[in-house]
Amino acid sequence: MKIEITGDMYDICSRLKEIDAGYYVMFDGRRERFEVHHKGQRGNTLCVVLPYDRLDARTVTHVRRTRTTRLREVIKEMDRENARLEREERKKALKKMR
């Protein structure tokens, strides 16, 4: 059963609405997780499943970071991180070969 969260201790719900008025927060009791939805999306309104067990400032940061308006930036960040990991793996493999 999903329950809409309309108010919380840190005003996270209203802070999300400042980012975009269409955002709202649901708690999925069956899966025991918080979800951010958007009223303007057709079909499935789910935008992001929060990786945290409570609503706090991390929620606002996570939603801002994962917005589609930042898609190109997020992809660049992922590419940089993947390249860094690849370099580390090559270094480890070269060390083992010596």
C-alpha positions as CSV (number, residue, x, y, z in Angstrom):
1,M,0.0,0.0,0.0
2,K,1.3,3.4,-0.9
3,I,0.8,6.5,1.2
4,E,1.3,10.0,0.0
5,I,3.5,12.0,2.4
6,T,2.3,15.6,2.5
7,G,4.3,16.9,5.5
8,D,7.5,15.9,7.2
9,M,9.8,17.2,9.9
10,Y,12.3,18.8,7.5
11,D,9.8,20.1,5.0
12,I,11.3,17.9,2.3
13,C,8.0,17.6,0.5
14,S,7.6,21.4,0.1
15,R,11.3,21.7,-0.8
16,L,10.8,19.3,-3.6
17,K,7.8,21.3,-4.8
18,E,10.2,24.4,-5.0
19,I,12.3,22.4,-7.5
20,D,9.2,21.4,-9.5
21,A,5.5,21.9,-8.4
22,G,4.6,18.5,-9.8
23,Y,6.7,16.4,-7.4
24,Y,5.1,14.5,-4.6
25,V,6.4,11.9,-2.2
26,M,4.9,8.4,-1.6
27,F,5.9,5.8,1.0
28,D,5.5,2.2,-0.4
29,G,4.7,0.2,2.8
30,R,5.0,-3.1,1.0
31,R,8.6,-2.4,-0.1
32,E,9.4,-0.1,2.8
33,R,10.8,2.7,0.7
34,F,10.2,6.3,-0.2
35,E,9.5,7.3,-3.8
36,V,9.3,10.6,-5.6
37,H,6.6,10.9,-8.2
38,H,5.6,13.7,-10.7
39,K,2.0,14.6,-11.5
40,G,2.9,15.7,-15.0
41,Q,4.2,12.3,-16.2
42,R,1.9,10.2,-18.2
43,G,1.4,6.6,-17.2
44,N,3.8,5.8,-14.5
45,T,4.4,8.8,-12.3
46,L,7.5,7.3,-10.5
47,C,10.6,9.5,-11.0
48,V,13.0,8.1,-8.5
49,V,13.2,5.5,-5.7
50,L,15.1,7.1,-2.8
51,P,18.0,5.1,-1.5
52,Y,17.4,6.4,2.1
53,D,15.2,5.1,4.9
54,R,14.1,8.7,5.9
55,L,13.3,12.0,4.3
56,D,16.1,14.5,4.8
57,A,18.4,17.0,2.9
58,R,19.9,14.0,1.0
59,T,16.5,13.5,-0.7
60,V,16.5,17.0,-2.2
61,T,20.1,16.6,-3.3
62,H,19.4,13.3,-4.9
63,V,16.3,14.5,-6.7
64,R,18.2,17.6,-8.1
65,R,21.1,15.3,-9.2
66,T,18.9,12.8,-11.0
67,R,16.6,15.3,-12.8
68,T,16.4,14.7,-16.6
69,T,17.4,18.3,-17.1
70,R,20.8,17.2,-15.9
71,L,21.0,14.1,-18.1
72,R,24.0,15.2,-20.2
73,E,25.9,16.2,-17.1
74,V,25.1,12.9,-15.3
75,I,26.2,10.9,-18.3
76,K,29.5,12.8,-18.4
77,E,30.0,12.2,-14.6
78,M,29.3,8.5,-15.2
79,D,31.8,8.3,-18.1
80,R,34.5,10.1,-16.1
81,E,34.0,7.7,-13.2
82,N,34.0,4.6,-15.5
83,A,37.2,5.8,-17.1
84,R,38.8,6.3,-13.7
85,L,37.8,2.8,-12.6
86,E,39.2,1.4,-15.9
87,R,42.5,3.1,-15.3
88,E,42.7,1.7,-11.8
89,E,42.0,-1.8,-13.1
90,R,44.7,-1.5,-15.8
91,K,47.2,-0.4,-13.2
92,K,46.3,-3.4,-11.0
93,A,46.6,-5.7,-13.9
94,L,50.0,-4.3,-14.9
95,K,51.3,-4.6,-11.3
96,K,50.3,-8.3,-11.3
97,M,52.1,-8.9,-14.6
98,R,55.4,-7.6,-13.2
